[in-house]
């Protein structure tokens, strides 16, 4: 049971780390009339991903695994699309991030089911909490696109 959760956790770690860096990329390079509001929102969203990243990594090590959390490891393993390179218009940045949050939220819900089916209630609970945070962030992003 314990060993079977480590690859699942490391995959979610890679995707979540990648999302965190993509949100920071948007924070640094967003342009347009909504610059300051989006710059601040993206910084807040990036900050909110720090605890889930840490919690996933610590769960891996608590189960006897090795957290694979360098930038290179995450980039190699991430399933998220790369964020657009260069300066990016505010609503384009919001749309790109909303797409990636939706992708991570979906894989997190699958991870909840996988952990539940394996009988690991603690890992399922960890992913459930992360899922709530991703859904809230996605709501904030999608509200800009309505």
MODELLER restraints for C-alpha pairs under 7 A, 6 or more apart:
rsr = mdl.restraints
at = mdl.atoms
rsr.add(forms.Gaussian(group=physical.xy_distance, feature=features.Distance(at['CA:1:A'], at['CA:118:A']), mean=6.63, stdev=0.5))
rsr.add(forms.Gaussian(group=physical.xy_distance, feature=features.Distance(at['CA:2:A'], at['CA:63:A']), mean=5.62, stdev=0.5))
rsr.add(forms.Gaussian(group=physical.xy_distance, feature=features.Distance(at['CA:6:A'], at['CA:60:A']), mean=5.71, stdev=0.5))
rsr.add(forms.Gaussian(group=physical.xy_distance, feature=features.Distance(at['CA:6:A'], at['CA:65:A']), mean=6.08, stdev=0.5))
rsr.add(forms.Gaussian(group=physical.xy_distance, feature=features.Distance(at['CA:9:A'], at['CA:56:A']), mean=6.33, stdev=0.5))
rsr.add(forms.Gaussian(group=physical.xy_distance, feature=features.Distance(at['CA:9:A'], at['CA:60:A']), mean=6.39, stdev=0.5))
rsr.add(forms.Gaussian(group=physical.xy_distance, feature=features.Distance(at['CA:10:A'], at['CA:67:A']), mean=6.36, stdev=0.5))
rsr.add(forms.Gaussian(group=physical.xy_distance, feature=features.Distance(at['CA:10:A'], at['CA:68:A']), mean=6.24, stdev=0.5))
rsr.add(forms.Gaussian(group=physical.xy_distance, feature=features.Distance(at['CA:11:A'], at['CA:77:A']), mean=6.80, stdev=0.5))
rsr.add(forms.Gaussian(group=physical.xy_distance, feature=features.Distance(at['CA:13:A'], at['CA:53:A']), mean=6.08, stdev=0.5))
rsr.add(forms.Gaussian(group=physical.xy_distance, feature=features.Distance(at['CA:13:A'], at['CA:56:A']), mean=6.11, stdev=0.5))
rsr.add(forms.Gaussian(group=physical.xy_distance, feature=features.Distance(at['CA:13:A'], at['CA:57:A']), mean=6.73, stdev=0.5))
rsr.add(forms.Gaussian(group=physical.xy_distance, feature=features.Distance(at['CA:14:A'], at['CA:69:A']), mean=6.73, stdev=0.5))
rsr.add(forms.Gaussian(group=physical.xy_distance, feature=features.Distance(at['CA:14:A'], at['CA:74:A']), mean=4.14, stdev=0.5))
rsr.add(forms.Gaussian(group=physical.xy_distance, feature=features.Distance(at['CA:14:A'], at['CA:77:A']), mean=5.91, stdev=0.5))
rsr.add(forms.Gaussian(group=physical.xy_distance, feature=features.Distance(at['CA:14:A'], at['CA:78:A']), mean=5.15, stdev=0.5))
rsr.add(forms.Gaussian(group=physical.xy_distance, feature=features.Distance(at['CA:15:A'], at['CA:74:A']), mean=6.88, stdev=0.5))
rsr.add(forms.Gaussian(group=physical.xy_distance, feature=features.Distance(at['CA:15:A'], at['CA:78:A']), mean=4.72, stdev=0.5))
rsr.add(forms.Gaussian(group=physical.xy_distance, feature=features.Distance(at['CA:15:A'], at['CA:79:A']), mean=6.27, stdev=0.5))
rsr.add(forms.Gaussian(group=physical.xy_distance, feature=features.Distance(at['CA:15:A'], at['CA:80:A']), mean=6.42, stdev=0.5))
rsr.add(forms.Gaussian(group=physical.xy_distance, feature=features.Distance(at['CA:15:A'], at['CA:104:A']), mean=6.91, stdev=0.5))
rsr.add(forms.Gaussian(group=physical.xy_distance, feature=features.Distance(at['CA:16:A'], at['CA:53:A']), mean=6.33, stdev=0.5))
rsr.add(forms.Gaussian(group=physical.xy_distance, feature=features.Distance(at['CA:17:A'], at['CA:53:A']), mean=6.39, stdev=0.5))
rsr.add(forms.Gaussian(group=physical.xy_distance, feature=features.Distance(at['CA:17:A'], at['CA:74:A']), mean=6.44, stdev=0.5))
rsr.add(forms.Gaussian(group=physical.xy_distance, feature=features.Distance(at['CA:18:A'], at['CA:74:A']), mean=6.24, stdev=0.5))
rsr.add(forms.Gaussian(group=physical.xy_distance, feature=features.Distance(at['CA:18:A'], at['CA:75:A']), mean=6.50, stdev=0.5))
rsr.add(forms.Gaussian(group=physical.xy_distance, feature=features.Distance(at['CA:18:A'], at['CA:78:A']), mean=6.51, stdev=0.5))
rsr.add(forms.Gaussian(group=physical.xy_distance, feature=features.Distance(at['CA:20:A'], at['CA:46:A']), mean=5.27, stdev=0.5))
rsr.add(forms.Gaussian(group=physical.xy_distance, feature=features.Distance(at['CA:20:A'], at['CA:49:A']), mean=6.03, stdev=0.5))
rsr.add(forms.Gaussian(group=physical.xy_distance, feature=features.Distance(at['CA:22:A'], at['CA:83:A']), mean=5.93, stdev=0.5))
rsr.add(forms.Gaussian(group=physical.xy_distance, feature=features.Distance(at['CA:23:A'], at['CA:42:A']), mean=5.90, stdev=0.5))
rsr.add(forms.Gaussian(group=physical.xy_distance, feature=features.Distance(at['CA:23:A'], at['CA:46:A']), mean=5.66, stdev=0.5))
rsr.add(forms.Gaussian(group=physical.xy_distance, feature=features.Distance(at['CA:23:A'], at['CA:97:A']), mean=6.93, stdev=0.5))
rsr.add(forms.Gaussian(group=physical.xy_distance, feature=features.Distance(at['CA:24:A'], at['CA:42:A']), mean=6.79, stdev=0.5))
rsr.add(forms.Gaussian(group=physical.xy_distance, feature=features.Distance(at['CA:24:A'], at['CA:43:A']), mean=6.61, stdev=0.5))
rsr.add(forms.Gaussian(group=physical.xy_distance, feature=features.Distance(at['CA:24:A'], at['CA:46:A']), mean=6.17, stdev=0.5))
rsr.add(forms.Gaussian(group=physical.xy_distance, feature=features.Distance(at['CA:26:A'], at['CA:42:A']), mean=6.84, stdev=0.5))
rsr.add(forms.Gaussian(group=physical.xy_distance, feature=features.Distance(at['CA:26:A'], at['CA:93:A']), mean=6.15, stdev=0.5))
rsr.add(forms.Gaussian(group=physical.xy_distance, feature=features.Distance(at['CA:27:A'], at['CA:39:A']), mean=4.90, stdev=0.5))
rsr.add(forms.Gaussian(group=physical.xy_distance, feature=features.Distance(at['CA:27:A'], at['CA:42:A']), mean=5.13, stdev=0.5))
rsr.add(forms.Gaussian(group=physical.xy_distance, feature=features.Distance(at['CA:27:A'], at['CA:43:A']), mean=5.97, stdev=0.5))
rsr.add(forms.Gaussian(group=physical.xy_distance, feature=features.Distance(at['CA:29:A'], at['CA:86:A']), mean=6.81, stdev=0.5))
rsr.add(forms.Gaussian(group=physical.xy_distance, feature=features.Distance(at['CA:29:A'], at['CA:87:A']), mean=4.76, stdev=0.5))
rsr.add(forms.Gaussian(group=physical.xy_distance, feature=features.Distance(at['CA:29:A'], at['CA:88:A']), mean=6.05, stdev=0.5))
rsr.add(forms.Gaussian(group=physical.xy_distance, feature=features.Distance(at['CA:30:A'], at['CA:39:A']), mean=6.69, stdev=0.5))
rsr.add(forms.Gaussian(group=physical.xy_distance, feature=features.Distance(at['CA:30:A'], at['CA:87:A']), mean=6.05, stdev=0.5))
rsr.add(forms.Gaussian(group=physical.xy_distance, feature=features.Distance(at['CA:30:A'], at['CA:88:A']), mean=5.05, stdev=0.5))
rsr.add(forms.Gaussian(group=physical.xy_distance, feature=features.Distance(at['CA:30:A'], at['CA:89:A']), mean=5.79, stdev=0.5))
rsr.add(forms.Gaussian(group=physical.xy_distance, feature=features.Distance(at['CA:30:A'], at['CA:90:A']), mean=5.47, stdev=0.5))
rsr.add(forms.Gaussian(group=physical.xy_distance, feature=features.Distance(at['CA:30:A'], at['CA:93:A']), mean=6.73, stdev=0.5))
rsr.add(forms.Gaussian(group=physical.xy_distance, feature=features.Distance(at['CA:31:A'], at['CA:87:A']), mean=6.75, stdev=0.5))
rsr.add(forms.Gaussian(group=physical.xy_distance, feature=features.Distance(at['CA:31:A'], at['CA:88:A']), mean=5.88, stdev=0.5))
rsr.add(forms.Gaussian(group=physical.xy_distance, feature=features.Distance(at['CA:31:A'], at['CA:89:A']), mean=4.89, stdev=0.5))
rsr.add(forms.Gaussian(group=physical.xy_distance, feature=features.Distance(at['CA:31:A'], at['CA:90:A']), mean=5.50, stdev=0.5))
rsr.add(forms.Gaussian(group=physical.xy_distance, feature=features.Distance(at['CA:32:A'], at['CA:89:A']), mean=5.59, stdev=0.5))
rsr.add(forms.Gaussian(group=physical.xy_distance, feature=features.Distance(at['CA:32:A'], at['CA:90:A']), mean=5.61, stdev=0.5))
rsr.add(forms.Gaussian(group=physical.xy_distance, feature=features.Distance(at['CA:34:A'], at['CA:90:A']), mean=6.39, stdev=0.5))
rsr.add(forms.Gaussian(group=physical.xy_distance, feature=features.Distance(at['CA:35:A'], at['CA:90:A']), mean=6.52, stdev=0.5))
rsr.add(forms.Gaussian(group=physical.xy_distance, feature=features.Distance(at['CA:38:A'], at['CA:90:A']), mean=6.86, stdev=0.5))
rsr.add(forms.Gaussian(group=physical.xy_distance, feature=features.Distance(at['CA:45:A'], at['CA:137:A']), mean=6.82, stdev=0.5))
rsr.add(forms.Gaussian(group=physical.xy_distance, feature=features.Distance(at['CA:52:A'], at['CA:130:A']), mean=6.21, stdev=0.5))
rsr.add(forms.Gaussian(group=physical.xy_distance, feature=features.Distance(at['CA:57:A'], at['CA:67:A']), mean=5.22, stdev=0.5))
rsr.add(forms.Gaussian(group=physical.xy_distance, feature=features.Distance(at['CA:60:A'], at['CA:66:A']), mean=6.33, stdev=0.5))
rsr.add(forms.Gaussian(group=physical.xy_distance, feature=features.Distance(at['CA:60:A'], at['CA:67:A']), mean=5.80, stdev=0.5))
rsr.add(forms.Gaussian(group=physical.xy_distance, feature=features.Distance(at['CA:61:A'], at['CA:67:A']), mean=6.36, stdev=0.5))
rsr.add(forms.Gaussian(group=physical.xy_distance, feature=features.Distance(at['CA:80:A'], at['CA:100:A']), mean=6.37, stdev=0.5))
rsr.add(forms.Gaussian(group=physical.xy_distance, feature=features.Distance(at['CA:94:A'], at['CA:141:A']), mean=5.94, stdev=0.5))
rsr.add(forms.Gaussian(group=physical.xy_distance, feature=features.Distance(at['CA:98:A'], at['CA:138:A']), mean=5.80, stdev=0.5))
rsr.add(forms.Gaussian(group=physical.xy_distance, feature=features.Distance(at['CA:98:A'], at['CA:141:A']), mean=5.81, stdev=0.5))
rsr.add(forms.Gaussian(group=physical.xy_distance, feature=features.Distance(at['CA:98:A'], at['CA:142:A']), mean=6.48, stdev=0.5))
rsr.add(forms.Gaussian(group=physical.xy_distance, feature=features.Distance(at['CA:101:A'], at['CA:134:A']), mean=6.50, stdev=0.5))
rsr.add(forms.Gaussian(group=physical.xy_distance, feature=features.Distance(at['CA:101:A'], at['CA:138:A']), mean=6.01, stdev=0.5))
rsr.add(forms.Gaussian(group=physical.xy_distance, feature=features.Distance(at['CA:102:A'], at['CA:138:A']), mean=6.79, stdev=0.5))
rsr.add(forms.Gaussian(group=physical.xy_distance, feature=features.Distance(at['CA:105:A'], at['CA:131:A']), mean=5.90, stdev=0.5))
rsr.add(forms.Gaussian(group=physical.xy_distance, feature=features.Distance(at['CA:105:A'], at['CA:134:A']), mean=5.86, stdev=0.5))
rsr.add(forms.Gaussian(group=physical.xy_distance, feature=features.Distance(at['CA:105:A'], at['CA:135:A']), mean=6.70, stdev=0.5))
rsr.add(forms.Gaussian(group=physical.xy_distance, feature=features.Distance(at['CA:108:A'], at['CA:127:A']), mean=6.20, stdev=0.5))
rsr.add(forms.Gaussian(group=physical.xy_distance, feature=features.Distance(at['CA:108:A'], at['CA:131:A']), mean=6.12, stdev=0.5))
rsr.add(forms.Gaussian(group=physical.xy_distance, feature=features.Distance(at['CA:109:A'], at['CA:131:A']), mean=6.72, stdev=0.5))
rsr.add(forms.Gaussian(group=physical.xy_distance, feature=features.Distance(at['CA:111:A'], at['CA:127:A']), mean=6.89, stdev=0.5))
rsr.add(forms.Gaussian(group=physical.xy_distance, feature=features.Distance(at['CA:112:A'], at['CA:124:A']), mean=4.58, stdev=0.5))
rsr.add(forms.Gaussian(group=physical.xy_distance, feature=features.Distance(at['CA:112:A'], at['CA:127:A']), mean=5.64, stdev=0.5))
rsr.add(forms.Gaussian(group=physical.xy_distance, feature=features.Distance(at['CA:112:A'], at['CA:128:A']), mean=6.38, stdev=0.5))
rsr.add(forms.Gaussian(group=physical.xy_distance, feature=features.Distance(at['CA:115:A'], at['CA:121:A']), mean=6.80, stdev=0.5))
rsr.add(forms.Gaussian(group=physical.xy_distance, feature=features.Distance(at['CA:115:A'], at['CA:123:A']), mean=6.06, stdev=0.5))
rsr.add(forms.Gaussian(group=physical.xy_distance, feature=features.Distance(at['CA:115:A'], at['CA:124:A']), mean=5.07, stdev=0.5))
rsr.add(forms.Gaussian(group=physical.xy_distance, feature=features.Distance(at['CA:116:A'], at['CA:124:A']), mean=5.71, stdev=0.5))
